[in-house]
Amino acid sequence: MLTEYLIRMGHRRIAFIGGDPGQWTAALRRKGFRDAMAASSLPVDPAMEIVADFSGEKAYDQVVRLLSLPQRPTALVTASNLMALGALQAINDLGFSCPQEISLTGVDDVPWSNVLKPRLTIAAQPVEELARVAANFLIERMTHRGGVSLPPRTHIAIPKLVIGTSCAPPST
C-alpha cells in the first residue's frame, strides 16, 4: 500500500527498511514491497532492502548509510513507527528535507504522531478490530467444549492508508 502510493507519486528509487525476515510480519511487509515494485516493473536494488530489526537506532544508522550513497533513494518505506522515527531523525541530522528531498512512510499510528513534523504517511492497522477478534478467539477457546482442541485460526485485517505530509513527488 505504501510502496504503491510512492510509485504513483513518481518515485522509482525506493528503499525498504524492515524487520528480521524470520518474523512473519517482517516477511509479509517485505513481500508487499517487492510485489508492488514488481507490479510496476521496478527493480529492487538489494542495497535498498535493509534489515533494521524494528529498531529506531538501527534504522537511523541504515538511513544515514542510504542517504550517503551516490544514487540515494528518493523515498523510504519503513515497516514500523520506531524505524520511521529513526529514519526521520537521520534525514534531519543529515540536513535533508522531508518530503522535499526524501519521502518517508511508516506502519502504525501512535498517539504521539500528531507532534511529528512532517506528519507521517502511514498504513494504520485497525487495532480495535484486531483486539476484538483476538478476544473473541480467546473467549471461544476458553468457553467452547473442547476449546483447547480448536484449530488455529487467522484473521486478516486490512490497514488504512493515512496520508500525511511526509511524501511528495521526487525532486530528481
Backbone as a chain_set.jsonl record, in Angstrom:
{"seq": "MLTEYLIRMGHRRIAFIGGDPGQWTAALRRKGFRDAMAASSLPVDPAMEIVADFSGEKAYDQVVRLLSLPQRPTALVTASNLMALGALQAINDLGFSCPQEISLTGVDDVPWSNVLKPRLTIAAQPVEELARVAANFLIERMTHRGGVSLPPRTHIAIPKLVIGTSCAPPST", "coords": {"N": [[0.822, -1.191, 0.0], [1.867, 1.272, 0.865], [4.175, 1.419, -0.711], [3.036, 1.321, -3.277], [1.669, 3.762, -3.227], [3.822, 5.588, -3.152], [5.025, 4.992, -5.607], [2.994, 5.778, -7.353], [3.253, 8.491, -6.966], [5.504, 8.994, -8.38], [7.981, 8.063, -7.595], [10.905, 6.061, -7.987], [13.302, 5.062, -7.048], [13.179, 3.493, -4.368], [13.611, 2.738, -1.021], [13.481, 0.032, 1.291], [12.958, -0.42, 4.67], [13.103, -2.795, 6.915], [11.998, -5.353, 9.287], [13.338, -8.223, 11.051], [13.674, -10.78, 8.762], [12.918, -13.324, 9.521], [10.685, -13.117, 11.079], [7.188, -13.322, 10.776], [5.572, -11.045, 10.272], [7.426, -9.177, 9.42], [8.406, -10.462, 7.153], [6.104, -10.538, 5.54], [5.62, -7.801, 5.12], [7.926, -7.06, 3.714], [7.522, -8.657, 1.455], [5.23, -7.428, 0.428], [6.328, -4.954, -0.322], [8.178, -5.81, -2.304], [6.398, -7.036, -4.124], [4.84, -4.847, -4.951], [6.771, -3.283, -6.215], [7.533, -5.031, -8.274], [5.1, -5.255, -9.655], [5.002, -2.822, -10.857], [7.045, -3.01, -12.569], [9.544, -2.309, -11.576], [12.905, -2.513, -10.573], [14.254, -4.161, -7.666], [16.691, -2.991, -5.759], [19.17, -4.683, -4.089], [20.776, -3.324, -2.244], [19.064, -1.48, -1.279], [17.261, -2.691, 0.314], [16.76, -3.099, 3.536], [17.557, -4.513, 6.681], [16.469, -3.742, 9.769], [15.569, -4.643, 12.133], [13.208, -3.727, 13.402], [14.019, -1.602, 14.93], [14.614, 1.661, 16.064], [17.149, 2.828, 16.337], [18.812, 1.211, 14.732], [17.575, 1.63, 12.29], [18.084, 4.348, 11.99], [20.929, 4.334, 11.679], [21.137, 2.857, 9.28], [19.712, 4.441, 7.464], [21.277, 6.727, 7.42], [23.48, 5.621, 6.098], [22.233, 4.905, 3.627], [21.455, 7.43, 2.646], [23.853, 8.493, 2.101], [24.757, 7.349, -0.168], [25.779, 7.491, -3.636], [23.687, 7.217, -5.499], [21.197, 7.817, -4.02], [18.127, 6.829, -2.318], [14.865, 8.104, -3.207], [12.716, 7.863, -1.683], [11.504, 6.351, 1.343], [10.311, 3.37, 2.705], [9.285, 2.413, 5.712], [8.947, -0.259, 8.009], [7.817, -0.039, 10.505], [6.687, 2.118, 13.19], [8.703, 2.911, 14.962], [11.03, 2.554, 13.466], [10.501, 4.396, 11.487], [10.679, 6.767, 12.954], [13.424, 6.716, 13.631], [14.455, 6.879, 11.037], [13.483, 9.399, 10.234], [14.843, 11.035, 12.023], [17.484, 10.63, 11.152], [17.299, 11.689, 8.552], [16.8, 14.382, 9.168], [19.115, 14.985, 10.723], [21.124, 14.758, 8.817], [20.614, 16.914, 7.286], [18.748, 16.852, 5.243], [15.624, 17.508, 3.612], [12.406, 16.581, 4.47], [9.317, 16.389, 3.085], [10.559, 17.25, 0.745], [13.108, 16.508, -0.289], [13.347, 13.841, 0.335], [10.979, 11.309, 0.644], [8.941, 9.797, 3.187], [7.55, 6.956, 4.727], [5.535, 5.041, 7.04], [4.499, 2.385, 9.299], [1.693, 1.832, 11.269], [-0.19, 3.76, 13.517], [0.275, 6.086, 16.099], [-0.361, 7.591, 19.298], [1.288, 9.864, 19.688], [1.926, 10.719, 17.178], [0.885, 13.013, 16.068], [2.507, 15.102, 16.809], [4.748, 14.978, 15.291], [6.689, 16.45, 12.736], [7.397, 16.402, 9.455], [3.955, 15.29, 9.328], [3.582, 11.857, 9.39], [3.005, 9.736, 6.576], [1.15, 6.873, 6.673], [0.494, 3.321, 7.011], [-2.151, 2.398, 8.662], [-2.99, 0.133, 11.083], [-6.009, -1.618, 11.912], [-6.472, -1.447, 14.999], [-8.435, -1.744, 17.045], [-10.225, -3.543, 15.868], [-8.536, -5.788, 15.542], [-7.982, -6.366, 18.234], [-10.557, -6.958, 19.194], [-11.249, -9.251, 17.663], [-9.192, -11.016, 18.46], [-9.787, -11.243, 21.198], [-12.332, -12.42, 21.036], [-11.654, -14.863, 19.79], [-10.109, -15.981, 21.835], [-11.952, -16.098, 23.976], [-13.829, -17.863, 22.895], [-12.23, -20.166, 22.694], [-11.796, -20.645, 25.394], [-14.372, -21.07, 26.425], [-15.725, -22.888, 24.823], [-16.724, -26.211, 24.503], [-14.202, -28.527, 24.534], [-12.484, -26.636, 23.609], [-9.719, -26.249, 23.676], [-8.821, -27.903, 21.749], [-9.568, -26.701, 19.445], [-8.883, -25.754, 16.097], [-6.081, -23.705, 15.029], [-6.682, -20.32, 14.035], [-6.852, -17.674, 11.64], [-6.974, -14.161, 11.085], [-7.362, -11.701, 8.791], [-6.684, -8.409, 8.701], [-7.386, -5.382, 7.128], [-5.243, -2.756, 6.511], [-5.381, 0.852, 6.731], [-4.695, 3.467, 4.517], [-3.203, 6.335, 5.563], [-2.785, 9.485, 4.742], [-0.225, 11.675, 5.209], [1.959, 14.448, 5.591], [4.457, 13.744, 4.787], [5.307, 12.88, 2.331], [6.111, 13.504, -1.069], [6.2, 14.206, -4.608], [9.155, 12.984, -6.308], [12.128, 15.013, -6.32], [14.169, 14.8, -8.065]], "CA": [[0.0, 0.0, 0.0], [2.741, 2.442, 0.95], [5.037, 1.419, -1.898], [2.187, 1.704, -4.415], [1.419, 5.196, -3.105], [5.039, 6.293, -3.563], [5.196, 4.779, -7.054], [2.022, 6.675, -8.021], [3.783, 9.853, -6.865], [6.619, 9.116, -9.306], [9.237, 7.531, -7.043], [11.433, 4.851, -8.609], [14.361, 4.572, -6.157], [12.522, 3.384, -3.068], [14.281, 1.816, -0.1], [12.626, -0.631, 2.276], [13.616, -0.624, 5.954], [12.221, -3.776, 7.534], [12.396, -6.108, 10.465], [14.003, -9.51, 10.846], [12.883, -11.558, 7.809], [12.428, -14.531, 10.164], [9.382, -12.828, 11.685], [6.207, -13.356, 9.692], [5.116, -9.699, 9.908], [8.501, -8.55, 8.637], [8.455, -11.124, 5.849], [4.945, -10.107, 4.741], [5.804, -6.398, 4.722], [8.941, -7.072, 2.655], [6.873, -9.228, 0.275], [4.378, -6.376, -0.118], [7.222, -4.012, -1.0], [8.68, -6.437, -3.531], [5.279, -7.237, -5.051], [4.47, -3.546, -5.531], [7.835, -2.898, -7.141], [7.437, -5.921, -9.438], [3.881, -4.92, -10.392], [5.302, -1.612, -11.622], [8.255, -3.329, -13.343], [10.682, -1.607, -10.994], [13.828, -3.454, -9.929], [14.561, -3.979, -6.252], [18.133, -2.968, -5.54], [19.454, -5.304, -2.789], [21.344, -2.333, -1.323], [17.961, -0.639, -0.793], [16.429, -3.505, 1.203], [17.523, -3.036, 4.776], [17.018, -5.14, 7.888], [16.769, -2.899, 10.934], [15.036, -5.336, 13.318], [12.173, -2.895, 14.041], [14.734, -0.748, 15.881], [14.83, 3.03, 15.626], [18.579, 3.092, 16.259], [19.342, 0.533, 13.548], [17.034, 2.34, 11.126], [18.855, 5.589, 11.892], [22.238, 4.021, 11.097], [20.984, 2.415, 7.893], [19.279, 5.572, 6.636], [22.485, 7.54, 7.228], [24.239, 4.956, 5.036], [21.488, 5.024, 2.367], [21.448, 8.812, 2.157], [25.228, 8.823, 1.716], [25.045, 6.698, -1.449], [25.701, 8.392, -4.802], [22.323, 7.092, -6.012], [20.375, 7.617, -2.822], [16.703, 6.679, -2.593], [14.027, 9.315, -3.118], [11.651, 7.567, -0.727], [11.738, 5.257, 2.28], [9.181, 2.659, 3.303], [9.715, 1.776, 6.949], [7.958, -1.258, 8.388], [7.277, 0.216, 11.849], [6.768, 3.522, 13.58], [10.011, 3.181, 15.571], [12.008, 2.708, 12.39], [10.194, 5.671, 10.829], [11.271, 7.818, 13.798], [14.874, 6.686, 13.419], [14.708, 7.376, 9.681], [13.235, 10.848, 10.216], [15.954, 11.674, 12.741], [18.647, 10.594, 10.247], [17.025, 12.668, 7.485], [17.0, 15.713, 9.743], [20.506, 15.167, 11.142], [21.961, 14.92, 7.626], [20.26, 18.171, 6.629], [17.794, 16.674, 4.152], [14.274, 17.982, 3.889], [11.325, 15.624, 4.245], [9.385, 15.467, 1.958], [11.079, 17.864, -0.473], [14.234, 15.757, -0.833], [13.107, 12.408, 0.541], [9.671, 10.98, 1.211], [9.036, 8.808, 4.255], [6.298, 6.338, 5.16], [5.669, 4.113, 8.153], [3.386, 1.497, 9.608], [1.058, 2.007, 12.579], [-0.445, 5.092, 14.039], [0.512, 6.158, 17.534], [-0.925, 8.841, 19.81], [2.215, 10.997, 19.588], [2.248, 11.015, 15.781], [0.453, 14.377, 15.727], [3.546, 16.089, 17.108], [5.822, 14.864, 14.301], [6.651, 17.324, 11.57], [6.062, 16.358, 8.887], [3.057, 14.202, 9.761], [3.918, 10.692, 8.581], [2.058, 8.946, 5.795], [1.272, 5.556, 7.292], [-0.503, 2.262, 6.887], [-2.649, 2.252, 10.028], [-3.686, -1.127, 11.325], [-7.238, -1.441, 12.7], [-6.116, -2.039, 16.285], [-9.629, -2.17, 17.778], [-10.715, -4.762, 15.213], [-7.635, -6.883, 15.884], [-8.184, -6.687, 19.654], [-11.875, -7.593, 19.33], [-11.174, -10.596, 17.089], [-8.333, -11.825, 19.327], [-10.544, -11.528, 22.423], [-13.377, -13.388, 20.688], [-11.0, -16.161, 19.591], [-9.701, -16.48, 23.146], [-13.166, -16.447, 24.732], [-14.365, -19.084, 22.3], [-11.355, -21.281, 23.072], [-11.955, -20.903, 26.823], [-15.73, -21.457, 26.79], [-16.22, -23.944, 23.941], [-16.374, -27.574, 24.923], [-13.091, -28.986, 23.705], [-11.89, -25.443, 23.014], [-8.274, -26.379, 23.545], [-8.524, -28.628, 20.515], [-9.978, -25.924, 18.267], [-7.721, -25.487, 15.244], [-5.671, -22.294, 14.959], [-7.368, -19.52, 13.018], [-6.234, -16.39, 11.314], [-7.862, -13.066, 10.694], [-6.599, -10.708, 8.045], [-7.252, -7.069, 8.826], [-6.881, -4.504, 6.073], [-4.837, -1.442, 7.028], [-5.903, 2.037, 6.053], [-3.67, 4.438, 4.147], [-3.425, 7.658, 6.162], [-1.842, 10.358, 4.049], [0.273, 12.8, 5.986], [2.701, 15.446, 4.814], [5.842, 13.289, 4.672], [5.569, 12.395, 0.97], [5.937, 14.421, -2.192], [6.862, 13.662, -5.801], [10.612, 13.133, -6.226], [12.639, 16.264, -6.856], [15.129, 14.484, -9.128]], "C": [[0.871, 1.262, 0.0], [3.635, 2.549, -0.278], [4.247, 1.842, -3.126], [1.914, 3.203, -4.403], [2.627, 6.003, -3.586], [5.286, 6.153, -5.064], [4.23, 5.681, -7.823], [2.487, 8.129, -7.981], [4.969, 10.071, -7.811], [7.942, 8.599, -8.794], [9.613, 6.229, -7.732], [12.553, 4.24, -7.771], [13.804, 4.598, -4.724], [13.269, 2.354, -2.235], [13.256, 1.259, 0.883], [13.448, -0.89, 3.526], [12.693, -1.538, 6.745], [12.792, -4.417, 8.774], [13.114, -7.385, 10.078], [13.146, -10.368, 9.925], [12.38, -12.884, 8.379], [11.095, -14.346, 10.857], [8.349, -12.72, 10.574], [5.719, -11.965, 9.313], [6.168, -8.993, 9.053], [8.555, -9.147, 7.239], [7.295, -10.679, 4.96], [5.084, -8.658, 4.28], [6.852, -6.283, 3.617], [8.33, -7.617, 1.359], [5.963, -8.187, -0.379], [5.182, -5.336, -0.878], [7.677, -4.578, -2.335], [7.571, -6.615, -4.566], [4.88, -5.926, -5.723], [5.52, -3.077, -6.528], [7.728, -3.73, -8.418], [6.214, -5.572, -10.289], [4.075, -3.677, -11.25], [6.564, -1.784, -12.468], [9.47, -2.533, -12.876], [11.604, -2.618, -10.318], [13.979, -3.128, -8.448], [16.07, -4.092, -6.112], [18.406, -3.586, -4.167], [20.048, -4.329, -1.771], [20.275, -1.434, -0.72], [16.954, -1.426, 0.044], [17.209, -3.721, 2.488], [16.791, -3.791, 5.887], [17.452, -4.273, 9.064], [16.09, -3.423, 12.202], [13.985, -4.54, 14.093], [12.763, -1.964, 15.092], [14.938, 0.648, 15.289], [16.302, 3.346, 15.444], [19.191, 2.453, 15.009], [18.829, 1.209, 12.271], [17.799, 3.634, 10.909], [20.185, 5.326, 11.185], [22.125, 3.653, 9.617], [20.547, 3.555, 6.976], [20.439, 6.534, 6.419], [23.31, 6.946, 6.09], [23.551, 5.133, 3.679], [21.572, 6.433, 1.784], [22.843, 9.311, 1.805], [25.621, 8.182, 0.386], [24.979, 7.708, -2.59], [24.309, 8.378, -5.445], [21.401, 6.807, -4.831], [18.904, 7.452, -3.208], [15.995, 8.032, -2.531], [12.899, 9.119, -2.121], [12.036, 6.374, 0.127], [10.407, 4.684, 2.736], [9.732, 1.988, 4.548], [8.583, 0.893, 7.449], [7.452, -1.119, 9.82], [7.438, 1.694, 12.183], [8.111, 3.854, 14.241], [11.081, 3.365, 14.507], [11.754, 4.001, 11.623], [10.775, 6.836, 11.633], [12.784, 7.879, 13.622], [15.246, 7.239, 12.061], [14.538, 8.891, 9.623], [14.356, 11.598, 10.932], [17.2, 11.719, 11.861], [18.486, 11.615, 9.126], [17.316, 14.073, 7.994], [18.465, 15.97, 10.096], [21.449, 15.376, 9.953], [21.616, 16.181, 6.835], [19.354, 18.022, 5.422], [16.424, 17.174, 4.588], [13.266, 16.894, 3.53], [10.033, 16.428, 4.169], [10.04, 16.036, 0.702], [12.21, 17.066, -1.105], [14.081, 14.253, -0.664], [11.759, 12.217, 1.218], [9.831, 9.836, 2.199], [7.651, 8.281, 4.596], [6.583, 5.384, 6.308], [4.431, 3.258, 8.32], [2.972, 1.747, 11.054], [0.929, 3.478, 12.951], [-0.225, 5.03, 15.547], [0.015, 7.503, 18.032], [-0.024, 10.06, 19.622], [2.524, 11.391, 18.15], [1.84, 12.432, 15.364], [1.525, 15.422, 15.994], [4.709, 16.019, 16.119], [5.609, 15.848, 13.163], [7.72, 16.844, 10.617], [5.254, 15.189, 9.473], [3.284, 13.025, 8.826], [2.729, 10.154, 7.791], [2.248, 7.51, 6.262], [0.225, 4.582, 6.765], [-0.932, 1.975, 8.323], [-3.42, 0.945, 10.155], [-4.925, -0.867, 12.167], [-7.1, -2.13, 14.062], [-7.353, -2.524, 17.04], [-10.198, -3.458, 17.193], [-9.855, -5.957, 15.589], [-7.82, -7.32, 17.341], [-9.507, -7.415, 19.856], [-11.836, -9.037, 18.822], [-10.329, -11.507, 17.985], [-9.069, -12.199, 20.615], [-11.64, -12.556, 22.154], [-12.795, -14.78, 20.474], [-10.646, -16.789, 20.94], [-10.913, -16.919, 23.97], [-13.769, -17.735, 24.191], [-13.535, -20.298, 22.699], [-11.56, -21.647, 24.54], [-13.34, -21.462, 27.16], [-16.293, -22.602, 25.957], [-15.789, -25.304, 24.462], [-15.3, -28.1, 23.97], [-12.356, -27.829, 23.042], [-10.397, -25.525, 22.806], [-7.92, -27.062, 22.227], [-9.015, -27.89, 19.264], [-8.748, -25.643, 17.404], [-7.359, -23.999, 15.266], [-6.419, -21.584, 13.834], [-6.589, -18.249, 12.773], [-7.328, -15.398, 10.967], [-6.99, -12.03, 9.988], [-7.339, -9.383, 8.129], [-6.605, -6.173, 7.776], [-6.498, -3.151, 6.68], [-5.433, -0.325, 6.181], [-4.737, 2.968, 5.746], [-4.063, 5.79, 4.72], [-2.357, 8.57, 5.58], [-1.504, 11.55, 4.932], [0.963, 13.79, 5.065], [4.156, 15.04, 4.576], [6.2, 12.762, 3.277], [5.27, 13.47, -0.062], [6.561, 13.757, -3.416], [8.366, 13.878, -5.695], [11.086, 14.411, -6.892], [13.625, 16.029, -7.99], [14.706, 13.271, -9.901]], "O": [[0.636, 2.194, -0.769], [3.831, 3.637, -0.819], [4.733, 2.636, -3.932], [1.927, 3.844, -5.454], [2.481, 6.973, -4.33], [5.713, 7.108, -5.713], [4.607, 6.279, -8.831], [2.149, 8.913, -8.868], [5.391, 11.209, -8.02], [8.945, 8.689, -9.502], [8.754, 5.397, -8.025], [12.735, 3.023, -7.783], [13.943, 5.578, -3.992], [13.526, 1.239, -2.689], [12.294, 1.933, 1.253], [14.511, -1.506, 3.458], [11.628, -1.116, 7.195], [13.882, -4.09, 9.243], [13.454, -7.595, 8.913], [11.999, -10.663, 10.262], [11.503, -13.51, 7.783], [10.436, -15.33, 11.193], [8.606, -12.096, 9.545], [5.47, -11.715, 8.134], [5.84, -8.302, 8.088], [8.731, -8.427, 6.256], [7.478, -10.466, 3.762], [4.701, -8.33, 3.157], [6.686, -5.496, 2.685], [8.598, -7.087, 0.281], [5.93, -8.075, -1.605], [4.774, -4.888, -1.95], [7.578, -3.917, -3.369], [7.785, -6.371, -5.754], [4.613, -5.896, -6.924], [5.18, -2.529, -7.576], [7.824, -3.191, -9.52], [6.291, -5.592, -11.517], [3.39, -3.501, -12.257], [7.087, -0.814, -13.016], [10.315, -2.136, -13.679], [11.14, -3.482, -9.575], [13.85, -1.977, -8.031], [16.65, -5.157, -6.323], [17.918, -3.064, -3.165], [19.844, -4.49, -0.567], [20.539, -0.709, 0.239], [15.917, -0.892, 0.436], [18.203, -4.447, 2.51], [15.568, -3.713, 6.011], [18.643, -4.095, 9.319], [16.043, -2.731, 13.22], [13.887, -4.67, 15.313], [12.077, -1.582, 16.04], [15.382, 0.789, 14.149], [16.674, 4.052, 14.507], [19.99, 3.08, 14.313], [19.564, 1.342, 11.293], [18.128, 3.982, 9.774], [20.528, 6.004, 10.216], [22.934, 4.095, 8.801], [20.977, 3.618, 5.824], [20.57, 7.1, 5.334], [23.786, 7.674, 5.219], [24.205, 5.473, 2.692], [21.74, 6.606, 0.577], [23.003, 10.411, 1.277], [26.707, 8.448, -0.13], [24.214, 8.671, -2.526], [23.816, 9.418, -5.884], [20.895, 5.696, -4.672], [18.485, 7.878, -4.284], [16.466, 8.971, -1.89], [12.208, 10.069, -1.753], [12.792, 5.501, -0.301], [9.492, 5.42, 3.106], [10.561, 1.083, 4.447], [7.409, 1.245, 7.332], [6.731, -1.992, 10.304], [8.212, 2.416, 11.554], [8.605, 4.972, 14.092], [11.942, 4.236, 14.633], [12.7, 4.636, 11.156], [11.304, 7.786, 11.054], [13.357, 8.959, 13.482], [16.223, 7.977, 11.928], [15.361, 9.586, 9.027], [14.768, 12.672, 10.494], [17.897, 12.733, 11.826], [19.433, 12.325, 8.789], [17.996, 14.856, 7.33], [18.998, 17.042, 9.806], [22.449, 16.084, 10.066], [22.258, 16.479, 5.827], [19.201, 18.967, 4.649], [16.118, 17.248, 5.778], [13.28, 16.359, 2.422], [9.692, 17.101, 5.141], [10.071, 15.355, -0.323], [12.273, 16.953, -2.33], [14.634, 13.48, -1.446], [11.44, 12.863, 2.216], [10.735, 9.01, 2.072], [6.699, 9.049, 4.738], [7.723, 4.972, 6.523], [3.452, 3.39, 7.585], [3.815, 1.858, 11.944], [1.821, 4.296, 12.723], [-0.516, 4.016, 16.182], [-0.028, 8.464, 17.265], [-0.519, 11.168, 19.417], [3.311, 12.31, 17.923], [2.392, 12.982, 14.412], [1.452, 16.526, 15.454], [5.565, 16.904, 16.109], [4.489, 16.046, 12.693], [8.896, 16.888, 10.978], [5.808, 14.241, 10.03], [3.191, 13.171, 7.607], [1.599, 10.125, 8.28], [3.363, 6.987, 6.251], [-0.777, 4.969, 6.164], [-0.182, 1.387, 9.102], [-4.377, 0.694, 9.422], [-4.909, 0.001, 13.039], [-7.56, -3.257, 14.246], [-7.326, -3.609, 17.621], [-10.604, -4.356, 17.931], [-10.378, -7.022, 15.919], [-7.813, -8.515, 17.637], [-9.571, -8.385, 20.61], [-12.339, -9.942, 19.488], [-10.713, -12.649, 18.24], [-8.984, -13.339, 21.071], [-11.851, -13.462, 22.96], [-13.373, -15.77, 20.923], [-10.86, -17.982, 21.155], [-10.899, -17.985, 24.586], [-14.175, -18.603, 24.964], [-14.091, -21.35, 23.01], [-11.506, -22.824, 24.898], [-13.467, -22.254, 28.094], [-17.269, -23.228, 26.371], [-14.628, -25.51, 24.816], [-15.482, -28.109, 22.752], [-11.681, -28.017, 22.03], [-9.863, -24.937, 21.866], [-6.853, -26.826, 21.661], [-8.888, -28.402, 18.152], [-7.682, -25.328, 17.933], [-8.216, -23.144, 15.491], [-6.743, -22.187, 12.81], [-5.78, -17.817, 13.594], [-8.446, -15.765, 10.606], [-6.0, -11.552, 10.543], [-8.479, -9.262, 7.68], [-5.391, -6.224, 7.577], [-7.332, -2.482, 7.289], [-5.919, -0.544, 5.072], [-3.895, 3.228, 6.606], [-5.125, 6.325, 4.401], [-1.173, 8.438, 5.89], [-2.374, 12.319, 5.341], [0.588, 13.943, 3.903], [4.988, 15.87, 4.212], [7.301, 12.247, 3.08], [4.312, 14.233, 0.059], [7.368, 12.838, -3.274], [8.813, 14.838, -5.067], [10.526, 14.845, -7.898], [13.896, 16.93, -8.783], [15.398, 12.861, -10.833]]}, "num_chains": 1, "name": "protein.A"}
